[in-house]
Amino acid sequence: MTNSLVLKAEILKNGFTFNKLAKAIGISYVSLSYKVNNKREFNQSEIASICSILNLDDASRNAIFFANQVDEMATN
């Protein structure tokens, strides 16, 4: 599952909105929202694109996209 809170913080920290990031990785705003909020899963190329755009290192990537613990809000 995706750690939504950490991903949202990284998006904001890098000056992106959901809309801008969605366009940058080639998906719709709605698709990105579903994926960030754990309604759908990110595919490998989307994860790679987001990591590149947001300059995420391997540890950050793993903490965000391969989290064992996620915030309670993300599971609702």
Chimera marker file (.cmm) of the C-alpha trace (Angstrom):
<marker_set name="trace">
<marker id="1" x="0.000" y="0.000" z="0.000" r="1" g="1" b="0" radius="0.5"/>
<marker id="2" x="0.985" y="3.574" z="-0.556" r="1" g="1" b="0" radius="0.5"/>
<marker id="3" x="1.822" y="5.755" z="2.426" r="1" g="1" b="0" radius="0.5"/>
<marker id="4" x="-0.516" y="8.570" z="1.427" r="1" g="1" b="0" radius="0.5"/>
<marker id="5" x="0.596" y="11.139" z="3.965" r="1" g="1" b="0" radius="0.5"/>
<marker id="6" x="4.271" y="10.893" z="3.043" r="1" g="1" b="0" radius="0.5"/>
<marker id="7" x="3.537" y="10.968" z="-0.690" r="1" g="1" b="0" radius="0.5"/>
<marker id="8" x="1.265" y="14.002" z="-0.344" r="1" g="1" b="0" radius="0.5"/>
<marker id="9" x="3.972" y="15.779" z="1.672" r="1" g="1" b="0" radius="0.5"/>
<marker id="10" x="6.575" y="15.040" z="-1.023" r="1" g="1" b="0" radius="0.5"/>
<marker id="11" x="4.246" y="16.282" z="-3.757" r="1" g="1" b="0" radius="0.5"/>
<marker id="12" x="3.703" y="19.577" z="-1.925" r="1" g="1" b="0" radius="0.5"/>
<marker id="13" x="7.359" y="19.914" z="-0.913" r="1" g="1" b="0" radius="0.5"/>
<marker id="14" x="8.348" y="19.726" z="-4.571" r="1" g="1" b="0" radius="0.5"/>
<marker id="15" x="5.833" y="22.384" z="-5.614" r="1" g="1" b="0" radius="0.5"/>
<marker id="16" x="3.403" y="20.078" z="-7.385" r="1" g="1" b="0" radius="0.5"/>
<marker id="17" x="-0.345" y="19.727" z="-7.242" r="1" g="1" b="0" radius="0.5"/>
<marker id="18" x="-2.132" y="16.466" z="-7.995" r="1" g="1" b="0" radius="0.5"/>
<marker id="19" x="-3.150" y="17.904" z="-11.354" r="1" g="1" b="0" radius="0.5"/>
<marker id="20" x="0.408" y="18.911" z="-12.336" r="1" g="1" b="0" radius="0.5"/>
<marker id="21" x="1.881" y="15.597" z="-11.196" r="1" g="1" b="0" radius="0.5"/>
<marker id="22" x="-0.839" y="13.592" z="-12.958" r="1" g="1" b="0" radius="0.5"/>
<marker id="23" x="-0.104" y="15.392" z="-16.238" r="1" g="1" b="0" radius="0.5"/>
<marker id="24" x="3.640" y="14.889" z="-15.760" r="1" g="1" b="0" radius="0.5"/>
<marker id="25" x="3.251" y="11.115" z="-15.408" r="1" g="1" b="0" radius="0.5"/>
<marker id="26" x="0.571" y="10.798" z="-18.077" r="1" g="1" b="0" radius="0.5"/>
<marker id="27" x="-2.513" y="9.874" z="-16.074" r="1" g="1" b="0" radius="0.5"/>
<marker id="28" x="-5.682" y="11.731" z="-15.125" r="1" g="1" b="0" radius="0.5"/>
<marker id="29" x="-6.155" y="13.660" z="-11.906" r="1" g="1" b="0" radius="0.5"/>
<marker id="30" x="-8.825" y="11.146" z="-10.854" r="1" g="1" b="0" radius="0.5"/>
<marker id="31" x="-6.506" y="8.181" z="-11.459" r="1" g="1" b="0" radius="0.5"/>
<marker id="32" x="-3.746" y="9.796" z="-9.404" r="1" g="1" b="0" radius="0.5"/>
<marker id="33" x="-6.169" y="10.589" z="-6.599" r="1" g="1" b="0" radius="0.5"/>
<marker id="34" x="-7.411" y="6.986" z="-6.508" r="1" g="1" b="0" radius="0.5"/>
<marker id="35" x="-3.859" y="5.677" z="-6.414" r="1" g="1" b="0" radius="0.5"/>
<marker id="36" x="-2.608" y="8.086" z="-3.757" r="1" g="1" b="0" radius="0.5"/>
<marker id="37" x="-5.617" y="7.202" z="-1.598" r="1" g="1" b="0" radius="0.5"/>
<marker id="38" x="-5.141" y="3.436" z="-2.042" r="1" g="1" b="0" radius="0.5"/>
<marker id="39" x="-8.251" y="2.845" z="-4.134" r="1" g="1" b="0" radius="0.5"/>
<marker id="40" x="-6.043" y="1.629" z="-7.018" r="1" g="1" b="0" radius="0.5"/>
<marker id="41" x="-2.396" y="0.553" z="-7.227" r="1" g="1" b="0" radius="0.5"/>
<marker id="42" x="0.448" y="2.408" z="-8.910" r="1" g="1" b="0" radius="0.5"/>
<marker id="43" x="2.154" y="0.482" z="-11.690" r="1" g="1" b="0" radius="0.5"/>
<marker id="44" x="5.921" y="0.199" z="-11.995" r="1" g="1" b="0" radius="0.5"/>
<marker id="45" x="6.339" y="2.917" z="-14.620" r="1" g="1" b="0" radius="0.5"/>
<marker id="46" x="4.217" y="5.371" z="-12.610" r="1" g="1" b="0" radius="0.5"/>
<marker id="47" x="6.332" y="4.762" z="-9.510" r="1" g="1" b="0" radius="0.5"/>
<marker id="48" x="9.519" y="5.261" z="-11.530" r="1" g="1" b="0" radius="0.5"/>
<marker id="49" x="8.176" y="8.488" z="-13.045" r="1" g="1" b="0" radius="0.5"/>
<marker id="50" x="7.081" y="9.889" z="-9.696" r="1" g="1" b="0" radius="0.5"/>
<marker id="51" x="10.444" y="9.037" z="-8.125" r="1" g="1" b="0" radius="0.5"/>
<marker id="52" x="12.250" y="10.785" z="-10.952" r="1" g="1" b="0" radius="0.5"/>
<marker id="53" x="10.023" y="13.874" z="-10.925" r="1" g="1" b="0" radius="0.5"/>
<marker id="54" x="10.073" y="14.242" z="-7.130" r="1" g="1" b="0" radius="0.5"/>
<marker id="55" x="13.758" y="13.244" z="-6.824" r="1" g="1" b="0" radius="0.5"/>
<marker id="56" x="12.977" y="10.425" z="-4.406" r="1" g="1" b="0" radius="0.5"/>
<marker id="57" x="15.825" y="8.174" z="-3.323" r="1" g="1" b="0" radius="0.5"/>
<marker id="58" x="15.413" y="4.420" z="-2.851" r="1" g="1" b="0" radius="0.5"/>
<marker id="59" x="14.655" y="4.716" z="0.869" r="1" g="1" b="0" radius="0.5"/>
<marker id="60" x="11.948" y="7.316" z="0.240" r="1" g="1" b="0" radius="0.5"/>
<marker id="61" x="10.496" y="5.243" z="-2.604" r="1" g="1" b="0" radius="0.5"/>
<marker id="62" x="10.291" y="2.193" z="-0.376" r="1" g="1" b="0" radius="0.5"/>
<marker id="63" x="8.777" y="4.143" z="2.520" r="1" g="1" b="0" radius="0.5"/>
<marker id="64" x="6.089" y="5.593" z="0.251" r="1" g="1" b="0" radius="0.5"/>
<marker id="65" x="5.182" y="2.858" z="-2.205" r="1" g="1" b="0" radius="0.5"/>
<marker id="66" x="6.038" y="-0.301" z="-0.286" r="1" g="1" b="0" radius="0.5"/>
<marker id="67" x="4.916" y="0.708" z="3.191" r="1" g="1" b="0" radius="0.5"/>
<marker id="68" x="4.005" y="-2.017" z="5.639" r="1" g="1" b="0" radius="0.5"/>
<marker id="69" x="2.282" y="0.505" z="7.853" r="1" g="1" b="0" radius="0.5"/>
<marker id="70" x="0.002" y="3.117" z="6.395" r="1" g="1" b="0" radius="0.5"/>
<marker id="71" x="-1.974" y="5.881" z="7.961" r="1" g="1" b="0" radius="0.5"/>
<marker id="72" x="-5.468" y="4.929" z="9.092" r="1" g="1" b="0" radius="0.5"/>
<marker id="73" x="-7.041" y="7.412" z="6.696" r="1" g="1" b="0" radius="0.5"/>
<marker id="74" x="-5.558" y="5.557" z="3.718" r="1" g="1" b="0" radius="0.5"/>
<marker id="75" x="-7.385" y="2.353" z="4.577" r="1" g="1" b="0" radius="0.5"/>
<marker id="76" x="-10.886" y="3.820" z="4.657" r="1" g="1" b="0" radius="0.5"/>
<link id1="1" id2="2" r="1" g="1" b="0" radius="0.2"/>
<link id1="2" id2="3" r="1" g="1" b="0" radius="0.2"/>
<link id1="3" id2="4" r="1" g="1" b="0" radius="0.2"/>
<link id1="4" id2="5" r="1" g="1" b="0" radius="0.2"/>
<link id1="5" id2="6" r="1" g="1" b="0" radius="0.2"/>
<link id1="6" id2="7" r="1" g="1" b="0" radius="0.2"/>
<link id1="7" id2="8" r="1" g="1" b="0" radius="0.2"/>
<link id1="8" id2="9" r="1" g="1" b="0" radius="0.2"/>
<link id1="9" id2="10" r="1" g="1" b="0" radius="0.2"/>
<link id1="10" id2="11" r="1" g="1" b="0" radius="0.2"/>
<link id1="11" id2="12" r="1" g="1" b="0" radius="0.2"/>
<link id1="12" id2="13" r="1" g="1" b="0" radius="0.2"/>
<link id1="13" id2="14" r="1" g="1" b="0" radius="0.2"/>
<link id1="14" id2="15" r="1" g="1" b="0" radius="0.2"/>
<link id1="15" id2="16" r="1" g="1" b="0" radius="0.2"/>
<link id1="16" id2="17" r="1" g="1" b="0" radius="0.2"/>
<link id1="17" id2="18" r="1" g="1" b="0" radius="0.2"/>
<link id1="18" id2="19" r="1" g="1" b="0" radius="0.2"/>
<link id1="19" id2="20" r="1" g="1" b="0" radius="0.2"/>
<link id1="20" id2="21" r="1" g="1" b="0" radius="0.2"/>
<link id1="21" id2="22" r="1" g="1" b="0" radius="0.2"/>
<link id1="22" id2="23" r="1" g="1" b="0" radius="0.2"/>
<link id1="23" id2="24" r="1" g="1" b="0" radius="0.2"/>
<link id1="24" id2="25" r="1" g="1" b="0" radius="0.2"/>
<link id1="25" id2="26" r="1" g="1" b="0" radius="0.2"/>
<link id1="26" id2="27" r="1" g="1" b="0" radius="0.2"/>
<link id1="27" id2="28" r="1" g="1" b="0" radius="0.2"/>
<link id1="28" id2="29" r="1" g="1" b="0" radius="0.2"/>
<link id1="29" id2="30" r="1" g="1" b="0" radius="0.2"/>
<link id1="30" id2="31" r="1" g="1" b="0" radius="0.2"/>
<link id1="31" id2="32" r="1" g="1" b="0" radius="0.2"/>
<link id1="32" id2="33" r="1" g="1" b="0" radius="0.2"/>
<link id1="33" id2="34" r="1" g="1" b="0" radius="0.2"/>
<link id1="34" id2="35" r="1" g="1" b="0" radius="0.2"/>
<link id1="35" id2="36" r="1" g="1" b="0" radius="0.2"/>
<link id1="36" id2="37" r="1" g="1" b="0" radius="0.2"/>
<link id1="37" id2="38" r="1" g="1" b="0" radius="0.2"/>
<link id1="38" id2="39" r="1" g="1" b="0" radius="0.2"/>
<link id1="39" id2="40" r="1" g="1" b="0" radius="0.2"/>
<link id1="40" id2="41" r="1" g="1" b="0" radius="0.2"/>
<link id1="41" id2="42" r="1" g="1" b="0" radius="0.2"/>
<link id1="42" id2="43" r="1" g="1" b="0" radius="0.2"/>
<link id1="43" id2="44" r="1" g="1" b="0" radius="0.2"/>
<link id1="44" id2="45" r="1" g="1" b="0" radius="0.2"/>
<link id1="45" id2="46" r="1" g="1" b="0" radius="0.2"/>
<link id1="46" id2="47" r="1" g="1" b="0" radius="0.2"/>
<link id1="47" id2="48" r="1" g="1" b="0" radius="0.2"/>
<link id1="48" id2="49" r="1" g="1" b="0" radius="0.2"/>
<link id1="49" id2="50" r="1" g="1" b="0" radius="0.2"/>
<link id1="50" id2="51" r="1" g="1" b="0" radius="0.2"/>
<link id1="51" id2="52" r="1" g="1" b="0" radius="0.2"/>
<link id1="52" id2="53" r="1" g="1" b="0" radius="0.2"/>
<link id1="53" id2="54" r="1" g="1" b="0" radius="0.2"/>
<link id1="54" id2="55" r="1" g="1" b="0" radius="0.2"/>
<link id1="55" id2="56" r="1" g="1" b="0" radius="0.2"/>
<link id1="56" id2="57" r="1" g="1" b="0" radius="0.2"/>
<link id1="57" id2="58" r="1" g="1" b="0" radius="0.2"/>
<link id1="58" id2="59" r="1" g="1" b="0" radius="0.2"/>
<link id1="59" id2="60" r="1" g="1" b="0" radius="0.2"/>
<link id1="60" id2="61" r="1" g="1" b="0" radius="0.2"/>
<link id1="61" id2="62" r="1" g="1" b="0" radius="0.2"/>
<link id1="62" id2="63" r="1" g="1" b="0" radius="0.2"/>
<link id1="63" id2="64" r="1" g="1" b="0" radius="0.2"/>
<link id1="64" id2="65" r="1" g="1" b="0" radius="0.2"/>
<link id1="65" id2="66" r="1" g="1" b="0" radius="0.2"/>
<link id1="66" id2="67" r="1" g="1" b="0" radius="0.2"/>
<link id1="67" id2="68" r="1" g="1" b="0" radius="0.2"/>
<link id1="68" id2="69" r="1" g="1" b="0" radius="0.2"/>
<link id1="69" id2="70" r="1" g="1" b="0" radius="0.2"/>
<link id1="70" id2="71" r="1" g="1" b="0" radius="0.2"/>
<link id1="71" id2="72" r="1" g="1" b="0" radius="0.2"/>
<link id1="72" id2="73" r="1" g="1" b="0" radius="0.2"/>
<link id1="73" id2="74" r="1" g="1" b="0" radius="0.2"/>
<link id1="74" id2="75" r="1" g="1" b="0" radius="0.2"/>
<link id1="75" id2="76" r="1" g="1" b="0" radius="0.2"/>
</marker_set>
